[in-house]
Amino acid sequence: MPRKITKTYHIIFDAFNCSRKTINDEKFILELLFEIPKLIDMKILSGPNLVRDYDNKNPGITGFAIIDYSHVSVHTFVKTKEIFIDVLSCRYFNYQKIKRYLFSKLKIKPSQVETLEI
């Protein structure tokens, strides 16, 4: 099996018991998608794009921005008060900066979050 050649940096930030109002706010989600790339010194190449749930079975917002070294994505689930944020890059970035920013913006505690840093 061939080995991966390109080194990637990836943080998955899954938060639970978030404010429904916050995670259902398109302006707030756009703010995350504009601010995260700036925070890690990367440029947005396309987007951000938002899609709101098309029916009421699973209300929430999905947002995506293509950045110069990969992407930032956000998925919210209003009924269950969850937000899932993914930052992937082929260039190193500081995971702790992302985590501090998200804890502050979402006004949540570490007990409300699961992260995976690859």
Number of C-alpha atoms within 10 A of each C-alpha: 3 4 5 7 6 8 9 15 17 20 21 18 20 18 23 17 14 21 15 17 10 17 22 20 14 17 11 15 23 18 13 20 26 17 15 20 22 12 13 16 11 18 16 20 13 12 14 20 13 18 12 15 14 10 8 8 8 14 15 25 21 19 21 21 24 19 21 16 16 19 22 23 21 22 21 28 20 20 13 14 18 20 25 18 21 17 22 20 19 14 15 13 20 11 17 11 12 19 17 10 15 17 16 11 13 15 11 16 13 10 8 13 18 12 15 11 11 10
